[in-house]
């Protein structure tokens, strides 16, 4: 029997609303015209030349480190938990990027604690996680903890995606094999009139030891059985907005997808459920519910992302900025060679 739901609200006075990010960063820089005088201004004024070169390098660095790719531009928020102290409660912590408020917690018997346990998952040449993680254990709480991406619920009908990596430990931490069902967390799309029991949700490890999609009272399961001690990548999409009912009617979840699996029908990877006129009433952020039949079990998550596209939460591009920087350095070198010749 789960404890009575205790409402959790985002503190509207906790932080000022974050400004809406500019999806495009543009910068233009006009190179000085060639001087027809054989004694050019740069050769006669070396200090001017060095200052111009420094300005050009600064401009290129700004482009390299600010200009987002298409996928990063649709990334709304991310938290890797590395700015928190291991062993501390996540409540009140305000790390990560893109969030409207700090983590809030409900009144329940579960534990939601920052852990030094590294949870990593490699997809292609990118590794998710590492460093600290967030641990859930201790009992069942309908409103465990929440994190807002917006100061109020978005009811525009925008589709939202979220991803994270997770692993489950048994009571001793040494268990192997199929994880016992209903030792789980669920991650819900929190809109208006939040309900831990009916809103769109991803179940990490449902009653059948499988990752599940839920909408209202309907469930669908990914066929893969969850194993103790194995790290997984979970992705969820909140979609199917019904403007008349004001709800997201569809929840889709993926377990260990590849970068091209958004449209897969492989039951070992994806499950989806649609319920007419039911679901989360918009999207303000994420809410976590815990359900532990064995209070000694633990669920660890890391690299929590929210975005408006598949690519933004599944296909990070860590090499983009480095590529921009190297391109900028190369451009400076070629420019210097041209001016010397």
N, C-alpha and C positions, 0 to 999 in steps of 0.2 A: 504494500500500500504506500503510495507516494504521499509526502507531506502536502498540506494545503498550499496552493500556489500563493506566493507572496509577490506583490507587484514590485517591479523595479522600473524606475523612471530615470531618464537621462537628465542630469542637473543642468537646467537651462542657463544658470548663472555661473557654471563652473569655468567656462572658457568663452571667449568671444568667437563667433562663427568664423571659420577660416575662409579667406577669400577664394572665389572660384578661380582655379588655375587657368592660365591661358594655354589652350591646347597647342598653339604654335608659337615658336620663338624665332623671330627673324632678325637678321642684322645685316646691314649693308655697310661696306667700307670702300670708299673710292680711293684708288691709288693715285699718288701725285703724278701730274703729267711730266713726261720727259723734258728735261731742260736742254735746249739746243746748244747752249753754251758748253764748250768743251770742258770748262771748269764748272761741274755740276754743283748744285746746292749741297748735295750730300757729302761731296768730297771737301767742300769749303767749310761746311759746318758739321763736323762729325758728331757733336753733341745732339744736334737736331736729328741726324740720322739714327743715332742710338735710341733717342726717345721715340721716333716713329716706329722703329723696329719693335721696341717694347710694347707700344700701343697695339701694333698689329698682332703680336703674340698674345697679348691679353684678350684681344677681340676673338682670336681663333680659339683660345682656351674657353671663353664664354660660350661660344658655339658648340664646342666639343662636349662641355659638361652640362649644358642646359637644353640643347635641342633634343626632344624626345623622338623616339621612333613611333610608328603608328601604334604598336602594341603598348608601349609604355605610356603613351598619351591617354589611353583608356583605362589605365590602372588608377583606381580611386584611392586605395589605402593599402598599407602593408605593415605588419608588425612581426619582427623576428625575435622579440623578447630579450635581446642581448643588452639592452640599456637598463634592465632591471637587475636587482640583486637576487641571486639564487637563494631560495629559502623564504623569500618574502611573498605575502599575499598579493595577487594581481590587482585587487581592488584599489582604486585611486591612482594606479600607475598610468602614465601618459606618454609612453614611448611610441616608436614607430612613426609613420608618416601618413598624412592625409586624413586622420581621424578628427572628428568634431570635438569629442570629449574624451576624458580618461575612462578606464575600465570602471564599471559599476558592478556591485555585487548585491545579491538578494539575501534573504534571511533563511538559511537552510543548514543542513547538517553535512553538506559536502565540503571538500577542500579544493581550492583552486590556487595553486601555488607555483611560483616560478621555480624551475628545476635546472640544475647544471647538466642534466642528461642531454647528450647530443642526439638528435633525431634527424637523420639524413636520408635523402632519396635522390638517386641520380637518374636523370632523363636526358639521353643524348650526352652532350658535353656540359650540361648544367647540373649542379648539385643543389637541391633545396635543403634548407635547414642548416644545422650545425650551431654550436654555441648553446645558449640556453633554450629551454622549451617551457611550455605551460602544462602542468600536471593537474589532472582531475582525479579525485579518489574520495572515499569516505562515506558515501551515502547518496540518497536520491533527493534531488531538489529541482523543482520545476523551473524556477528562475534562478539559475546559478550565477551567471555573470553575463554582462552585455558590453558591447562596444559600438558606439554610433559613428557613422560616417557623415551624417548630415544632422543639422539642428532640428529638422522636422522630416516627416516621412515624405519621400518622393512618390507621388501618385500620378506621374506622367505616363506610366506604362513602360518605362525603360526596362529592358531585360538586364538582370544583374547576375554576375558569376562570382564564385568564391572558391578558393582552393587552400589546402593545407596538407602537411604531411603528418602522419600519426603512427603510433605503435601502442600495443596493449601489453601490459605485464600482469602476470598472475600474482598471487599473494607472496610468493617467495622471490619473484623476479627471475626464476630459473625455469619456469614452466615452458613447455613446447607443445606443439600440436594445435588443434582447433581451439580457439578461445571460447570460453563459456559464454553463451548468449546472454543478452540483457545485462552486460557489464559495459556500459556504453555512455557516450555523450551524444546529444543531437545538436545540430547547429541550425537555427531557424532564421528566416528573414523576418526581422521585427518591423512591423508597420504600425498603423494606428490600432488601438484596442488589442494589444498583443495577447496571444493565447499560446501557451506552451504545448497545448494538447491538440490544436487544430491548424496552426499556421504551417506554411511550407517548411519542410525540414529534411535534413540529411541525418540519418542514423549511422553512426560509425560501426556499431556492432549490435544488430537487432537480436530479437529472440531466437532467430534461426542461425546465429553466428555469421550473418551476412550484412553488408552495407545496404541500407535501404533508403528509398525516396518516400516521403510522406506528404500528402496533401489532405487536410481534414482527417477523415477516418480511413482513407485509402492508403495502402502500402504497396510498394513494388521493390523487389530485391535483386541486387546483382548476384549472379550465381556463385561467385568465388567465396569460399569459406575463409574467414579471417583467422589468422594463426598468431599465437603468442610470439612476441619477440621479433616479428617481421614488420618492417616499415612500409607504409603504403602512401600513395598520393591520392587524395580525395578531391573531387571537383563537384560543385553543385551549380545548377542554373535555376534561377527563379524567373519564370516566363509565363506566357499565355495570359497577359493582362486583359481582364474583362472590365471595360470602362463603365458599363452599367452597374455591375455589382461592386466595382471598385476593389478587385482582388486579383492576385496572381493565381491562376487555376492550375498551373503545371509546375511540378518539381522534377528535375532530371539530375541524376547523380552518376558519376563515373568513378571507377576504382582502377588506379594504375593505367590511365590512358596514355597513348602516345600523343605526340603533338598534332597528329592528323585524325584523331578519333572523335572529334566533336559530333560527327554524323554517323558514327558506327552503330550497328544494330547487334553487335556481339554481346550476348547476355552475360558473358563472363566479365564484361567491362562496364556496361551501362544498364540503368533501369530508370523508368519514367512513369509518372502517374499524373493523371488529370482528373480534377473533380469540378463539376460545373458549379459556378456561383459560390465557390469556397476557396479559402487561402488567405495569405497575408494581405492586409489592407495597405499596400504600399511597401516601400523599403526605406528604412532609416538607418539600419545597421544590422548587426548580428547578435543573436541571443543564444546562450548555451544552456541546455538542460542536462542534468546528470541522472542516470538510472543504474544503480549498482545493486545486483542481487548478492554480490560478495563485496563488502566494503573495503576489503584489503586489495582488490584489483586496482590497477592504475591505467589511465589513458594519458598519453603524452602527445601534444600537438606542437607544430612549429611552422614558421613561414606562412603566416595567415595573410591571405590576399583577398581584396575585393576589387572587381573591375566591371567594365561594361562590354567586354569581349572575351572570347575564349583565349585569344593570344595573350591578353594582358595578365591572365592568371596561370596559364599553362606554359607559355613560351617566353620566359624572360630572356633578354638579350644582353648578357653581361659584357660582351665584347664591343658593343656599340660605341660607348664613350671612349674606350681605349683606342678604337679605330679612329674616332674623330680627333683625338689628341695626336696620334701618330701622323694623321693626314695633315694636321696643322703644323707640326714640326717640320714635315717634309716640305710644305709650302714655303715656310720661312727660309729653309735652306736653299731652295731653288731660287727664291727671290734675291737672297744675298749673292748667290753666284751670278745671277743676271746683272746685278748692279756693279759687280766687280769687273765684269767683262767689258 
